[in-house]
């Protein structure tokens, strides 16, 4: 199939017009200007960008990855695929050792089949003081035996873990995961600046939804926020849904520090795409009102109801008045950077040899079509 478009982002450059051709699941060729033959799909009024990569998502469409069933995993992945997320990590919340082990084993099968790109363990090795929507009675310190069991059950599917580096045993856990080629993220943490720096030196390369569920920035003890933002080796997750962080903060970070180390994530839970009401995030009861999820009876935010398509538009707005620079920045933050952060080399860019995953947007940057692995979704 050959697609031409009025605007297309090819490998961090904008082409107007541009074209892309794929054979099977891979991009065979692409370029700017007139395509080499008549296109199979001509989109002169559209913008084509790489498929979105969400490295932190718990569910959607009424289903949760932590439900521990193949049907729920498939439904959550389908929901986000319809909204442009062509690559997904299944984020699992804190659970008992046995439950977490069985869920990891089940989702590993879905990763092997291509439904998901991997597993993100957001817990159980988190700070009780910064636990957010995680069940306090299931939080625990890193245990070498449990880590080994999870890695074995995951059969290579565990791609990222979130750890509070101040916990006893965290340093050894970080080293164990790094040796196993698992990305380590710092999050849900009450760590000091120095403790966070030590975790980064030990191999942590991601900040889990920075600003949320971590010790806040203070002028005498800057804590994890500054340590994560200032280190060029770290990619920082941001939930740009207008709830988790103020749009002005996103704008300041993108325009001040640049977009190269920011990965936008939804942190979406089952309620994404469904009506307000009562839900669960793992064992925790969640109430969604006006599209905002809270732990029931509290003011604690419990994930989001956002999609990556919504975050893409927020990224364009935050990146500034230059439309070309803003478009490139949005692509980096929603595709290129998250793919790089978790070691996915075949997605996140549109270039020959990459997987044929792309999103078609209209003049208002609303999603109109999705292509995954070379197949146009109906």
PEVENNOR-V297105 format. One record per residue. N is the residue number from 0. RES is the residue in one letter. NEAR is the number of other ideal C-beta (glycine too) atoms within 12 Angstrom. Layout:
N:RES:NEAR / N:RES:NEAR
This chain:
0:X:28 / 1:X:27 / 2:X:38 / 3:X:33 / 4:X:38 / 5:X:24 / 6:X:31 / 7:X:39 / 8:X:42 / 9:X:35 / 10:X:27 / 11:X:26 / 12:X:21 / 13:X:28 / 14:X:30 / 15:X:23 / 16:X:27 / 17:X:35 / 18:X:37 / 19:X:43 / 20:X:30 / 21:X:32 / 22:X:17 / 23:X:13 / 24:X:21 / 25:X:23 / 26:X:36 / 27:X:24 / 28:X:25 / 29:X:35 / 30:X:25 / 31:X:22 / 32:X:14 / 33:X:15 / 34:X:27 / 35:X:15 / 36:X:14 / 37:X:14 / 38:X:24 / 39:X:18 / 40:X:24 / 41:X:22 / 42:X:31 / 43:X:22 / 44:X:18 / 45:X:31 / 46:X:42 / 47:X:47 / 48:X:50 / 49:X:50 / 50:X:50 / 51:X:50 / 52:X:52 / 53:X:57 / 54:X:52 / 55:X:55 / 56:X:54 / 57:X:56 / 58:X:49 / 59:X:44 / 60:X:34 / 61:X:26 / 62:X:33 / 63:X:42 / 64:X:50 / 65:X:45 / 66:X:33 / 67:X:31 / 68:X:20 / 69:X:23 / 70:X:19 / 71:X:29 / 72:X:40 / 73:X:28 / 74:X:27 / 75:X:46 / 76:X:38 / 77:X:27 / 78:X:36 / 79:X:51 / 80:X:39 / 81:X:29 / 82:X:39 / 83:X:43 / 84:X:50 / 85:X:47 / 86:X:47 / 87:X:51 / 88:X:51 / 89:X:49 / 90:X:52 / 91:X:49 / 92:X:46 / 93:X:37 / 94:X:34 / 95:X:22 / 96:X:23 / 97:X:16 / 98:X:25 / 99:X:40 / 100:X:29 / 101:X:23 / 102:X:39 / 103:X:41 / 104:X:27 / 105:X:33 / 106:X:46 / 107:X:30 / 108:X:25 / 109:X:34 / 110:X:31 / 111:X:18 / 112:X:16 / 113:X:24 / 114:X:33 / 115:X:43 / 116:X:44 / 117:X:43 / 118:X:46 / 119:X:46 / 120:X:48 / 121:X:49 / 122:X:48 / 123:X:39 / 124:X:46 / 125:X:40 / 126:X:37 / 127:X:25 / 128:X:20 / 129:X:34 / 130:X:36 / 131:X:44 / 132:X:40 / 133:X:42 / 134:X:29 / 135:X:22 / 136:X:15 / 137:X:25 / 138:X:31 / 139:X:31 / 140:X:23 / 141:X:33 / 142:X:21 / 143:X:19 / 144:X:16 / 145:X:28 / 146:X:37 / 147:X:20 / 148:X:19 / 149:X:40 / 150:X:29 / 151:X:18 / 152:X:29 / 153:X:38 / 154:X:20 / 155:X:20 / 156:X:36 / 157:X:42 / 158:X:41 / 159:X:45 / 160:X:50 / 161:X:55 / 162:X:51 / 163:X:47 / 164:X:49 / 165:X:34 / 166:X:32 / 167:X:16 / 168:X:22 / 169:X:39 / 170:X:28 / 171:X:25 / 172:X:38 / 173:X:37 / 174:X:24 / 175:X:29 / 176:X:37 / 177:X:25 / 178:X:16 / 179:X:25 / 180:X:21 / 181:X:35 / 182:X:41 / 183:X:46 / 184:X:51 / 185:X:56 / 186:X:51 / 187:X:43 / 188:X:44 / 189:X:27 / 190:X:39 / 191:X:26 / 192:X:31 / 193:X:18 / 194:X:32 / 195:X:43 / 196:X:24 / 197:X:23 / 198:X:43 / 199:X:34 / 200:X:22 / 201:X:25 / 202:X:30 / 203:X:43 / 204:X:36 / 205:X:46 / 206:X:49 / 207:X:54 / 208:X:47 / 209:X:47 / 210:X:33 / 211:X:39 / 212:X:42 / 213:X:43 / 214:X:32 / 215:X:19 / 216:X:21 / 217:X:14 / 218:X:10 / 219:X:9 / 220:X:19 / 221:X:23 / 222:X:32 / 223:X:49 / 224:X:37 / 225:X:30 / 226:X:33 / 227:X:43 / 228:X:33 / 229:X:22 / 230:X:27 / 231:X:14 / 232:X:26 / 233:X:37 / 234:X:41 / 235:X:51 / 236:X:51 / 237:X:49 / 238:X:49 / 239:X:46 / 240:X:36 / 241:X:25 / 242:X:33 / 243:X:37 / 244:X:32 / 245:X:19 / 246:X:23 / 247:X:15 / 248:X:27 / 249:X:36 / 250:X:27 / 251:X:20 / 252:X:35 / 253:X:35 / 254:X:22 / 255:X:16 / 256:X:27 / 257:X:22 / 258:X:37 / 259:X:23 / 260:X:32 / 261:X:46 / 262:X:49 / 263:X:54 / 264:X:52 / 265:X:49 / 266:X:49 / 267:X:52 / 268:X:51 / 269:X:39 / 270:X:39 / 271:X:43 / 272:X:32 / 273:X:25 / 274:X:16 / 275:X:17 / 276:X:19 / 277:X:22 / 278:X:37 / 279:X:31 / 280:X:44 / 281:X:39 / 282:X:28 / 283:X:36 / 284:X:22 / 285:X:40 / 286:X:28 / 287:X:32 / 288:X:20 / 289:X:14 / 290:X:26 / 291:X:26 / 292:X:45 / 293:X:30 / 294:X:31 / 295:X:21 / 296:X:12 / 297:X:16 / 298:X:15 / 299:X:26 / 300:X:32 / 301:X:45 / 302:X:47 / 303:X:47 / 304:X:45 / 305:X:44 / 306:X:40 / 307:X:49 / 308:X:42 / 309:X:36 / 310:X:49 / 311:X:43 / 312:X:35 / 313:X:37 / 314:X:45 / 315:X:38 / 316:X:27 / 317:X:36 / 318:X:36 / 319:X:23 / 320:X:12 / 321:X:13 / 322:X:19 / 323:X:21 / 324:X:24 / 325:X:29 / 326:X:35 / 327:X:35 / 328:X:40 / 329:X:45 / 330:X:48 / 331:X:38 / 332:X:50 / 333:X:53 / 334:X:46 / 335:X:41 / 336:X:41 / 337:X:51 / 338:X:39 / 339:X:29 / 340:X:42 / 341:X:39 / 342:X:25 / 343:X:34 / 344:X:18 / 345:X:27 / 346:X:42 / 347:X:38 / 348:X:36 / 349:X:45 / 350:X:30 / 351:X:20 / 352:X:19 / 353:X:33 / 354:X:35 / 355:X:37 / 356:X:42 / 357:X:50 / 358:X:48 / 359:X:36 / 360:X:36 / 361:X:21 / 362:X:15 / 363:X:15 / 364:X:30 / 365:X:20 / 366:X:34 / 367:X:27 / 368:X:29 / 369:X:34 / 370:X:35 / 371:X:34 / 372:X:27 / 373:X:27 / 374:X:21 / 375:X:21 / 376:X:23 / 377:X:9
